[in-house]
Amino acid sequence: MVRHSPPRRDTVSNSPMHQAAFDGDLKTLQKLLLIADNKKNINLKNHLGCTPLRLAATAGSRPRVELLIAHGADVNLTDIKGQTPLFVAVKNNHPGCVRALVSHGAHPDGSPNCLSSPLFIAAMQGHFECLQLLIEAGADVNCFLTAVPHIVMIYTPLHISFTYRHKDCFQALLIAGANPDCGLTKKYLEARPSLLDAAMEWGDVYFIELLVEFGGSMTNHNKRWKERVSGDHMTEKEQEVQAYLSVPRSLQSLCRLTVRKSLGVKRLASVPALPLPTYLKKYLQYSV
């Protein structure tokens, strides 16, 4: 007896065009789009608010995504969760679809009706190529995870990449202008540890070096660290961290940080186009 897997919840009420977009071949979808009613209803949603384009992006088929867009599919329509085709393409780690969607006007920050954003989900899952494409498309590197009133903690893409220790994503976000203190106010930091405090607690020199280099704050709340460095039994890793923190930052490092802060996040993206020597542009982008 052959057992068939139950259909996915987001494909239960699919039309033939929905199904072809999700798991059909390109020729089948092309034939369906020759039918006037199908082309007219190209943005038709199923019971979960999924359009054919949203399902093609979920499946990771760039040819089907581009075909639907060429026939008028709306790249920014959302499902019932507020997820755009771009969001699900990033979530499922389909950089080819991400590239196609952003090049045809998909909003890099997704929809305000979604409790997350494409960049946040890329940072959380460590989808580095998708994250880079979103940054290049102008995604907000300092966006908050959610505006739900009862949420006390504030999470940004940088914060979540730090939490899951996705080092390449963490560095890319900082270079793109992410706030090393995650956009938190001075008053907020006075009551809670900063990312740098947390990195010190982990004893991870990689994160400590990046946070110091990009101007992260060291608050006065890491009591356990103070107890460690004042004691006589520091581990080798703790000694390494303390040795790094005791060295003053170079003038070159301080100058770069000052210039980058003066430029601001939006203008940092235009550094490659500035009429500056190549070495200086690389210096500002941490390429040298």
HELIX and SHEET records of a PDB file:
HELIX    1   1 ARG A    9  THR A   11  5                                   3    
HELIX    2   2 PRO A   16  ASP A   23  1                                   8    
HELIX    3   3 LEU A   26  LEU A   33  1                                   8    
HELIX    4   4 ALA A   36  LYS A   40  1                                   5    
HELIX    5   5 PRO A   52  ALA A   59  1                                   8    
HELIX    6   6 ARG A   62  ALA A   70  1                                   9    
HELIX    7   7 PRO A   85  LYS A   91  1                                   7    
HELIX    8   8 PRO A   95  SER A  103  1                                   9    
HELIX    9   9 PRO A  118  GLN A  125  1                                   8    
HELIX   10  10 PHE A  128  GLU A  136  1                                   9    
HELIX   11  11 PRO A  157  THR A  163  1                                   7    
HELIX   12  12 LYS A  167  ILE A  175  1                                   9    
HELIX   13  13 LYS A  186  ALA A  191  1                                   6    
HELIX   14  14 LEU A  195  TRP A  202  1                                   8    
HELIX   15  15 VAL A  205  GLU A  213  1                                   9    
HELIX   16  16 LYS A  223  SER A  230  1                                   8    
HELIX   17  17 GLU A  236  LEU A  245  1                                  10    
HELIX   18  18 LEU A  251  LEU A  268  1                                  18    
HELIX   19  19 VAL A  271  ALA A  273  5                                   3    
HELIX   20  20 THR A  278  LEU A  284  1                                   7    
END                                                                             
